[in-house]
Amino acid sequence: MTKEYQEGENNWNWRGDNVSIRGIHKWLRHNYPHPNKCEECGKITDNLDLMNLDHKYRRNIEDYIYACRSCHLKYDYKMGFRKGFHVKKK
């Protein structure tokens, strides 16, 4: 049995979209290579967050980008996903 045979939907433990946020992030990190710069501001760093754009945690790579912590927090506050800090909308 090869490893490819056991990956993804072929794995006996596959849960599709019925998986935890941690499981989604693990899947994304495996399938979505980690860049060396923020996809929002272009800052070069190895310390990037995997940011969900619509906060609907699904296995859809287009719903995620890698962003520096600053851009991630600014986006979340602007979109109302976090409370207590206000960022001016442009």
Beta strands, then each sheet from edge to edge (+ up, - down):
strand 1: 49-52
strand 2: 64-67
sheet 1: 1+ 2-
end
